Amino acid sequence: MDKERLAPGLGRLAFFRDADAATLARAEAASRVVQVAAGELVLDFDCPSTEVRVVLRGGPLRVLMRSSGGREKIVAEVGPGAFVGELAAFAGPAVSPSAGIHALHRAVIAVMPGDAFVELILASPPLGRRLIALLAERVRSQNRRLLEYAVLPTRQRLCAELLRLARPRPPEAGGGLAISPPPARPELASRIGARREAVSRELADLVRLGRLRVGPRAIVLLDEAAIRADVEAAMEAAKRLA
């Protein structure tokens, strides 16, 4: 992790627009800018940090939780303009087990002391509203994932995750949704709390059913409507059994 001789430039990021100018200047002065390499450990598991890490360029940073048995689950990925560590800044370090952070690709990040972040949020009502909206959306997303993990079989959990990861393809590429580059089987397993072998089996079945095309460059969702309907039907069935 190399320190760069650069100003953070937080005011250019969408989240920090309309920040109180004097407080933002103090926060930038208190921050340090570092460059991390692809695959580098940015924050180790159970490290009692209260710093906020803002991705300025590159990334994303991947946030993982590790179970007592050593299995890791992907919690979030944070790209340019986003940040991690805001909860610790306000509430103090999480009790063990807490998350670890890795850089998936080369990234430049600003590391801001937690008290400077808190001061900036409290002094800037637009930022406070954005932070509340961001946290509310995160809670909704996590609640959805927890429900999926509790009630859905592996295939439907996998389908739900593929829908979240997929992005529109340009018309010249055939349109529809795709995930490119395709995540490896262990990564998909980590995202949905399943074993790699189960993920491989379900992907093969979805290909056989004509709902996916899995290639070296992309996973293409050939029948988005059927995939989405399968997830919703399984969710409704689980609700009726509850």
ABEGO torsion letter per residue (X at the ends): XBBBBBBAGAAABAAABGBBAAAAAAAAAABBBBBBBBGBBABBBGBBBABBBBBABEOBBBBBBBBAAGBBBBABBBBBGBBBGAAAAAAEBBBOBBBBBBBABBBBBBBBBAAAAAAAAAABAAAAAAAAAAAAAAAAAAAAAAAAAAABBAAAAAAAAAAAABBBBBAAAGEEBBBOBBBBAAAAAAAAGBBAAAAAAAAAAAAAAGABBBBAABBBBABAAAAAAAAAAAAAAAAAAX
